[in-house]
Amino acid sequence: MTTLRIGGLDGFRFLAISLVVLFHYYVRWAPPYIDQSYYPYGNAYSNPFFEHGHMGVQFFFMISGFVTFLSIEKCLSLKEFMQKRLIRLWPPLLLCSVVTFVFVAMEDPVNKFPFHKSVLSFLPSLTFTDPLAWQYILRDPDIALIDGVYWSLLVEMKFYLLIGFMYFLISRKHILRSWNILLIGLLCLHYLAKFSGFSPLQLLDKAAGLLFFYEHMPFFTLGICFYDFYVGKKLKVAYIIPVLLLISSMQDFDWISLTMLAVMLLLFLALVMDWRVIRPMEWSVFRKVGVVSYTLYLLHQNIGLILIDKICGWIQNPAVYAWVPVVVYGMIVGVALLLFDYFELPVKRVLTEWLFRPKVSSPQIKKPAFD
């Protein structure tokens, strides 16, 4: 098995973040998604491909399912696994939350955009928890995530906790089987609740959906299966259950979503089979953006929309508005690269050395023998 950062995965991340950015910069903040447009160009550049850019998040979940096992197999305990995940996620999240909060406050003083948040919004944002819980606890309806895109981090953290618990505390050797048992149970509960009309079952199904992220679990599971095949190069009967779960979740997909999903699956298949067609995903320009995709994801939406509005305001020719989001994307990529090199990597290095430095045992002092 190769140990390179696995060839095209960073290229996959580039593709995923680009899909999300296209969605947020051309479609998400205009009708029909909301009542008014926050783009100077309205929905003039909306098209079916941009409208389905949210599928990039599902692609991220597939990548996460794959990559998590690269990390978890190097860990000796659930504690070590979660510490490494938090070292990876939390420092950039803290910095980007502060940068986003301050930027919105300074650059949008008249509240033109709906991005202004209460300071208390740092609570759910930095703890990977649901803002609704904090609204209830603190009786403050204004508590939200600093940037709406942070919702996916809540899903990611649930996945890390669930897979970590099952891997280390239930069955390290039979993790795929244990995961499939969970999936079968969830599928049975979901369809029993759906077709029986039994209220207690429906409530239980809703609770399970919140806890086990029904909507997104198929994509994490596909990533797990692709990794398992990547390691063993052997098809298994165990892959059938994830496929059934995926099929059950596709009932609301239109043909464009299905096509994009098919492309994602083919890309992963090409990766694990090491087909030459995947080589462009390894180009350095794609990999560099892919490496900083997490920081880029955290920064791009609120800051990007305000920058698009300001830059378009300086331009006299509306015909070039279409290129402004591309310029803004490039600007935020540049910032993300700087933050990665001068903040994320140094902080990760310091925290890793602090938490995982080798423990030096004190020399043993021989006690004198007694007759």
N, C-alpha and C positions, 0 to 999 in steps of 0.2 A: 504494500500500500504506500502510495506517495505521501509525503509529509509537507509538500509545498503548501502554502496558505490555501491550498486547493484551487489551482489554476483559475478557473473562471468565476469563482464565487464573488470576488470583488467586482468583476464585471457585471454579475447579476445584481449586486447592490446598486451599481450605477444605473442599471436599467430600471430597477424598482423605484429609486428616488426620483428619477427623471419622469416616470409616469405620474407619481404623486405631485410633483411640482407643476407639470402641465395641467393637471386637474385643478390644482389650487390657484394657478395664475391665469387661467382662461375660462374656467367653468364654475367652480364652486361658489364664487361670490357674485353671482348674477342670476336673474330669472332663468329657468323655473325653480332653481334651488332655494332662492330667497326672493322676497318681494321687490327689492331694489338692487341695482348694480353698484358694486364698489370698485369696478374697473372703469377707467375713463373711456374704454372702448366697448363697454356693455358686454353683450354676448355675441358680438360680431364674429368672433373667431372660434366659437363653439363648434365642435364636430363630434361625431360618434366616438372617435378614438380618444380625444381629450376627455369626453364625458365618462369614459371608463377607466380613466387614469387611477381611480381609487383601487383598482386591482393590484396596483403596485404594493399596497400594504399587505395584501394576501401573499404576494410574492416574497415580501420580507418575512412573513410568518413561515413560509416553506424553507427559506434560507435559515431562519432561526432554528427550526426543527432539526435541520441537517447539522448546523454548526454547533448546537448545544452538545451533541454527542462527542464532537471533537474535544470539547472542554471537559465534559463530565467524566470521561474515561481517564483523564489525567488527574482527577481529584480523588482523595482518599475518604472524604466524608461529605455529608450534606452541608455542614458548616463551611468547609473549604470551598465547595462549589458556589454557595450563595455569596460568600465573601468576594470571590472572584467576579461573579456577575455584578455585584454592587460596585466594585472597583471600576468595572467597565462602564456602568450606566450612570452612577450617581454624580461624580464630579462634573462631567459635561452637562448633565441635567441642571445642576445647581448654577453653573456659570451661565448657561443659555437662558435659564429662567430669569436670572437677574438682568442680563443684557436685554432680553425681550421686554420685560416689565419697564425698565428705565427708558428704552428706546421709544416704546409706545407712549409713555407719559410725556417725553420731551418733544417728539416729532408729531404728535397728534393732540395738541393741547385743547382743541375745540371738540374733541370726541366725534370726529367725522366717521371713524371706524368703530365697530362694536368690539374692540379688543381690550378696552380698559377693564382691569380686574382689581378687586380688593386685594390689599396686602395679605389678607388671610388666605388668598388663593395659592400661596406658596405651600400651605399645609397639604392639600391633596396632591399638588404637583410634585412635591419632593418626597412624598411617602408612598407613591404609587397606589393611592386609594381613591375611591369614588367621591367626587365633590358633594354628591347628595348626602352622604353620611356626615360630612362636616357641616353642611347646611342645617341638618337636623340637630346635630350636637350643639352647635354654636348659635342656632336660630338666626342665621344670616343667609338670605336667599341669593346674595351677590357672590358667594364663594363659587369659584369655577376653576378650571385649569388655566394656568398662565397662558398657554396656547392650546387651542382645541386639539391639535395633533397629538398631544400627550396621551390621549385616550388609549393609543395602541401600547403604551408602556405598561398600563394596568394589565392588559391582556398578556403581555410578555412576562410580567412578574408572576402572574397566576400560573403560567406554563412552567416557569423555572421551579416554582415551589412544588407543583404537582409532579413533574417528572423527576425532580430531585428526591422527593419523598419516596416515590415508587422505586427509584433506582437504588437508593442507599438503604432504605428501611424495609422494603418488601422483597424485591428480587432483582439483584444486580445481574444475575445470569440470564433470567428469563424476562427481561424488561419488556420486550415486544409482546410476549404473551400476556403479561400483566396489563399492559396498556390496552390490548385488544379486549380483555375481559371488561375493563372499564368502559370501553366504547360500546360493547354489546349491551351492557347494563343501561347506558345512557340512551342508546337507540330504542331499546325495549320500553323504557320509561317514557320517552318522547312520543312514541306512536301509540302506546296505551293511553296516555293522557289526551292525545289528539283525537282518537277515534272513540274513546269510551265516554267522554264528556263528564267524567267523574271529577268533581271539583277538587277534592284533596289531592288527587293525582296531578291535576293541572297546576295547582300551587306548588307541588313538589317539583314538577317539571320546570316551572319558572325559576325556582330557587336553584335547581341544578344548572339551568342555563346561565345564570349569573355567576355561579361558582366555577363551572367547567367551560365557559366560553364556547357554547355550541356552534355558533356561527363561524368561528375561526379554527376550531379544533381540527377539521379535516386537513387544513393546510400545514399545520405543525406536524400532523401525523404523516402526511406525504413526505415531508422533509426527513422524518425519522426513518421511514421505509427506504428512501433513496440512500440514506447513509448506511443503513444495514446492508443494502445490496452493494454499495460501493466497497464496503469492507469484505463481504463474503463472496460477491459475484455469483450469487445463487438465488434464484426465485424461490419464494416460500409461500406456503398456503396462508401464512399469517398476514400477507399483504391484502388478502381478499376483504377483510373487515374494514380497513381504511378506505378501500375503493367503494365499498357499500356506503360508508359514512359520507364520502364525497358526493356520491350520486344522490343521496338523500338531501344534501344541502344545495343541490343545483336546480331545484325545482323553480326558483325565481330568476335563474340566469337567462338572459337573452342570448342571441346568437353571437354577439360581439364578446360578451363575457366568456362564453364557452370557447370561442376562438382564442382569446387571450390566455385562458387557462390551458388550452391544448398546447400553445406555444411555450408556456412556462414548464409544462410537463416534458415537452420535447427537449427543452434546454437542459433540464436536469438529467434526462436520460442520456443526452450527449455528454454531459459532464461525467457521469458515473461510468459510461462506456468508453470515455476518452476518445470520442470521435473528433476528427480534425475540424469539423464545422464549428466547434466551440472555441477555436483559437482566437478569433477576434475579441472575445470577451476577456482575453488576457492582455490586450494592448494596454500599455502603461497609462495612457490618458484615462481610460475607463477604470483601471484599477486604483489610480490615485483618488478619483472622485468616490469610488466605492469604499475605500478605506475610511474616508471622512463622512460617509453617508449618514451616520448616526447624528453627528454634530450638525450636519447640513439639514437633516430632517427637523431637528429641534429648533433651528433658527429660521427656516425658510418662509413660513406662512405669514405671520403677523408683520414681521419686519419687511418681508418681500412685498406685501400688498401696499404698505405705506410708501415704500420706495418707488413702486410702479406708478402710484398716483402722483408723487412729487416729480418724477422724471418726465412723465407725460405732460405735466403742467408747464415744463420748461420748453417743450417741443411745440413748434407752430404747425407742423404738418402731421395731421392724424393718420396719414397713410403709413407712417413708420411706427405707429403704436404697437403693431404686432410683434416688433422685434424688442421692445422694451423689456418684457418678461425674460427674454433670453439673456439680455445684458444683466438684469438683476440676478438671475440664476448664476451667471458667471461671477458676479460680485460676491455673492454669498458663498459660493464655492471657495473663492479666495480667502474669505474670512475663516471659513471652516478649516482650510488647510493650515492657516496660521495658528488657530486655536489648538488644532491637533498637535502640531509640532512643539508649540511653546507652552501649552497648558495640559492637554489631555495626556500626552505621553510622559512628561515629567511627573505629573501627579500620580499617574498609574505606577510608575517606577518606584516612587517614594512609598506609596501605600503597600505595594507588593513586597518591597524589602522590609517594611515595618511589620506587616502581618505574617509574612512567610519566611523571615530570615531563619537560617538554621539555628537550632537551639544548641548551645555549647554546654555540655555537661561539665560540672565542676570535677576536678580530679578527686579520686577516691583516696582517702587517708587510711592507711592500714592501721588497724588497732593492734596493740600488742597482745600476744597470746597469753592466756592465763593458765597456769598449771593447776 
